[in-house]
Amino acid sequence: MIGTTILFFGGDKLSLISAKPSVNDTFQTKGWASLSYSGIVDGEFVNEREIPKTIGKLLEGVRTPLMGSLVVSVPSCFCKVSVTHEKKGLLRPRKVNLHDIGELSRGGRVIYYKIDGGAPILDAHGHMATSTIEACVSHLHVDPNFLDIVQNCYQVAKKFKRIKYLPTALCEANHLIPSYIRDKTCVLISCKMFTTSIAVIVGDQLASIKNIDMGSAHMINDISIVKQVNYNIAKQMYDEMLNGTTAPDIVAIVGARLEDLTEQIIALINSIDRGLYTRPFYICGGHIDKIPTAIPMFESALETSITQLLCPLSETNEPDLVSRNAVVSIAISS
């Protein structure tokens, strides 16, 4: 069975994984390489010039033959989503065909259909329509600068004829949240090293994605400033807090940043749709979501329960592990 090569953008590491499907919806890794990079701050690469060089080194570092096309995970800060509502009138009653679906989607991904003004359905192909077919369509827009940086890497152009881009947040949702819940709309809070994103998922598609330029690195930086220590020592203090063995002042420093983040999450959700508070909420990432007080604080402020998502293979929540495995799983099945 042909496999896939995946380029994953983590908080401080770029990873290249060559994998193919295995039993029970798992995957088999055939090659792996990972290198540190400067990360993404305020929606931009800290050092754009290092990205092509790092990707080139990764391609050289995977000793096994690279398989299939290249799938690139797109961090949420480089993604925007717009939603359009399309409608097509029919001259006579007939079944919906693939041509109709292509006309309605207009290059996007259909969230749901309505036939003759009826209830939303996820797949209209083959359904009988009398007068109209409607579609709510999600259009993903990837930052052109992100595309240029990846595509201008000489080794990528040389080794791969086809490149596919997958939003990391959508991979997380589709891999980890049951379809029967996604079909009725849910919200995913995805926590990264430098960002926190809010994704609204309907079925298999993104209905909205918003980003906050705040992640675990900002909390470590706060500790560094207040305690007047370097970043590495601040990181140790932060890790001790995650394990419940730290001084109250560290908890207070992190708590202040959490309160700020909570207010921004609420503001974003309100700007999207206040009705989302009645839908299921999930959280993942292995960063801020690992802080013992984070989820209870979010739940209290949002007045809803939030389900923590773990890596289904290991039931752990190491930084970026859930996200990376989700991207690999979706990539090899798409």
Buried (B, 14 or more C-beta within 10 A) or exposed (E): EEBBBBBBBBBBBBBBBBBBBEEEEBBEEBBBBBBEBBBBBEBBBEEEEBBBBBBBBBBEEBEEEBBBBBBBBBBBBBBBBEBEEBEBEBEEEEEBEEEBBEEBBEEBBBBBBBBBEEEBEBEBEEBEBEEBBBBBBBBBEBBEEBBEBBEEBEBBEEEBEEBBBBBBBBBBBBBBBEEEBBBEBBBBBBBBBBBBBBBBBBBBBBBBBBBBBBBBBBBBBBBBEBBEBEEEBBBBBBEEBEEEEBEEEBBEBBBEBBEEBBEBBBEBBEEBBEEBBEBBBBBBBBBBBBBEEBBEBBBEBBEBEBBEBBBBEEEEBEBBBBBBBBBBBBBBEE
